[in-house]
Amino acid sequence: MSFVKQSVIKAAMVIAMVSALALPAAAQEVKIGVVNLPLLMDRAPQTKAMLTALQEEFAPRQREFEAKQKELQDYAAKVQKDGAVMGESERRTAEKDLRDLQRDVARLQTEIQEDANLRQNEELATLQRSIIKEVQDYAQANGFDVVVSDGVVYASSTVNITEEVLREIEAGYQAANAGN
């Protein structure tokens, strides 16, 4: 079960328990907040920085792929141009070499894409943990008893704390990168 689904289930259980405990003590006020984690993940400055870093990390391999792809195009053009004047054996060898080069290019593209997806998923998981920690810190600092996320159908602006948390995340990011 994914971490987000587990968090939603835990949050629902906490709300149910808090509601059950709050009924007898109606005088006790419970402070509940709602946060949109996908929106935070999308708009956090850390996300943009992570994506830029990943692009830079994979730029050399992308250039390697583009060079190999250019080599394939050039060789295909050469085989097509010279194919009519080649001998049967020479043409078969050239076509085999062309197929091998096409497979190499396709394999390289697949490897780069898989590696990039793996790294992006690793970084997104780290970022998600960081943003959840920011939400928890905000909730504790502002006296929230419960903060829920995914699975919320409606939340009024009085309980939706997404923008406030986003401001805290942006401020923390700017403070951390002020010296850079």
C-alpha positions as CSV (number, residue, x, y, z in Angstrom):
1,M,0.0,0.0,0.0
2,S,1.4,3.4,-0.9
3,F,2.6,5.8,1.7
4,V,-0.1,8.4,0.7
5,K,-2.9,5.8,0.9
6,Q,-1.7,4.7,4.3
7,S,-1.6,8.4,5.4
8,V,-5.2,8.9,4.2
9,I,-6.4,5.8,6.1
10,K,-4.6,6.9,9.2
11,A,-6.0,10.4,8.9
12,A,-9.5,9.0,8.5
13,M,-9.0,6.8,11.6
14,V,-7.7,9.7,13.5
15,I,-10.7,11.8,12.5
16,A,-13.1,9.0,13.6
17,M,-11.3,8.6,16.9
18,V,-11.2,12.4,17.5
19,S,-14.9,12.7,16.6
20,A,-15.8,9.8,19.0
21,L,-13.8,11.4,21.8
22,A,-15.1,14.9,21.1
23,L,-18.8,13.9,21.3
24,P,-18.8,13.4,25.1
25,A,-16.7,16.5,25.6
26,A,-18.6,18.9,23.4
27,A,-17.1,21.9,25.1
28,Q,-13.7,20.8,23.7
29,E,-12.8,22.5,20.4
30,V,-11.0,20.4,17.8
31,K,-8.9,22.3,15.2
32,I,-8.9,20.5,11.9
33,G,-7.1,21.5,8.8
34,V,-7.1,20.2,5.2
35,V,-4.1,20.3,2.9
36,N,-3.9,19.5,-0.9
37,L,-0.6,17.5,-1.1
38,P,-0.6,17.2,-4.9
39,L,-0.9,20.9,-5.2
40,L,1.9,21.5,-2.7
41,M,4.1,19.0,-4.6
42,D,3.4,20.8,-7.9
43,R,3.9,24.3,-6.7
44,A,6.8,23.9,-4.2
45,P,10.0,25.5,-5.3
46,Q,11.8,22.3,-4.4
47,T,10.0,20.5,-7.2
48,K,11.2,22.9,-9.8
49,A,14.8,22.7,-8.4
50,M,14.6,18.9,-8.4
51,L,13.4,18.8,-12.0
52,T,16.2,21.2,-13.1
53,A,18.8,19.1,-11.3
54,L,17.5,15.9,-12.9
55,Q,17.7,17.5,-16.4
56,E,21.3,18.6,-15.7
57,E,22.1,15.1,-14.4
58,F,20.8,13.4,-17.5
59,A,22.0,16.0,-20.0
60,P,25.3,14.1,-20.9
61,R,23.4,10.9,-21.6
62,Q,20.8,12.8,-23.6
63,R,23.6,14.3,-25.7
64,E,25.1,10.8,-26.2
65,F,21.7,9.6,-27.3
66,E,21.3,12.5,-29.8
67,A,24.7,11.8,-31.2
68,K,23.9,8.1,-31.6
69,Q,20.6,9.0,-33.3
70,K,22.4,11.4,-35.7
71,E,24.9,8.6,-36.5
72,L,21.9,6.3,-37.3
73,Q,20.3,8.9,-39.5
74,D,23.6,9.5,-41.4
75,Y,24.3,5.8,-41.8
76,A,20.7,5.2,-43.0
77,A,21.0,8.0,-45.6
78,K,24.4,6.6,-46.7
79,V,22.9,3.0,-47.1
80,Q,19.9,4.4,-49.0
81,K,22.1,6.5,-51.3
82,D,24.8,3.9,-52.0
83,G,22.5,0.8,-51.8
84,A,21.9,0.7,-55.6
85,V,25.7,0.5,-56.3
86,M,26.6,-1.9,-53.6
87,G,27.0,-5.6,-54.2
88,E,24.5,-8.1,-52.7
89,S,26.8,-9.1,-49.9
90,E,27.9,-5.6,-49.2
91,R,24.2,-4.4,-49.1
92,R,23.2,-7.2,-46.7
93,T,26.1,-6.3,-44.4
94,A,25.1,-2.6,-44.5
95,E,21.5,-3.4,-43.8
96,K,22.5,-5.7,-40.9
97,D,24.7,-2.9,-39.5
98,L,21.8,-0.5,-39.9
99,R,19.5,-2.8,-37.9
100,D,22.1,-3.3,-35.2
101,L,22.5,0.5,-34.9
102,Q,18.8,1.0,-34.8
103,R,18.6,-1.6,-31.9
104,D,21.5,0.2,-30.1
105,V,19.7,3.6,-30.4
106,A,16.4,2.1,-29.2
107,R,18.1,0.3,-26.3
108,L,20.0,3.5,-25.3
109,Q,16.8,5.5,-25.4
110,T,15.0,2.9,-23.2
111,E,17.8,2.8,-20.7
112,I,18.0,6.6,-20.4
113,Q,14.2,6.8,-20.0
114,E,14.1,4.1,-17.4
115,D,17.0,5.5,-15.4
116,A,15.5,9.0,-15.6
117,N,12.1,7.7,-14.4
118,L,13.7,5.8,-11.5
119,R,15.7,8.9,-10.4
120,Q,12.7,11.1,-10.7
121,N,10.6,8.7,-8.6
122,E,13.4,8.6,-5.9
123,E,13.5,12.3,-5.8
124,L,9.7,12.7,-5.7
125,A,9.5,10.3,-2.8
126,T,12.2,12.3,-0.9
127,L,10.4,15.5,-1.7
128,Q,7.0,14.1,-0.6
129,R,8.5,13.1,2.7
130,S,9.9,16.6,3.1
131,I,6.6,18.3,2.3
132,I,4.7,16.0,4.7
133,K,7.2,16.9,7.4
134,E,6.6,20.6,6.6
135,V,2.8,20.1,6.9
136,Q,3.3,18.3,10.3
137,D,5.6,21.1,11.5
138,Y,3.1,23.8,10.4
139,A,0.2,21.9,12.1
140,Q,2.1,21.5,15.4
141,A,3.2,25.1,15.3
142,N,-0.3,26.4,14.7
143,G,-2.2,24.1,17.1
144,F,-4.0,21.8,14.7
145,D,-5.3,18.6,16.2
146,V,-5.8,16.9,12.8
147,V,-4.7,17.7,9.3
148,V,-6.1,15.6,6.5
149,S,-5.1,15.4,2.8
150,D,-6.2,13.1,0.0
151,G,-9.7,11.8,-0.1
152,V,-11.3,15.1,0.9
153,V,-14.3,15.9,-1.3
154,Y,-14.8,19.5,0.0
155,A,-13.0,21.7,2.4
156,S,-14.0,25.3,3.1
157,S,-11.4,28.0,3.1
158,T,-11.5,28.2,6.9
159,V,-10.0,24.7,7.2
160,N,-8.0,24.6,3.9
161,I,-4.4,25.4,5.0
162,T,-2.7,24.6,1.7
163,E,-1.7,28.1,0.8
164,E,-0.4,28.8,4.3
165,V,1.7,25.7,4.2
166,L,2.9,26.6,0.7
167,R,4.1,30.0,2.0
168,E,6.0,28.3,4.8
169,I,7.6,25.9,2.4
170,E,8.6,28.7,0.0
171,A,10.0,30.7,2.9
172,G,12.0,27.8,4.2
173,Y,13.3,27.1,0.7
174,Q,14.4,30.7,0.2
175,A,16.0,30.8,3.6
176,A,17.9,27.6,2.9
177,N,19.1,28.9,-0.4
178,A,19.8,32.5,0.6
179,G,23.5,31.8,1.0
180,N,23.8,30.1,-2.5
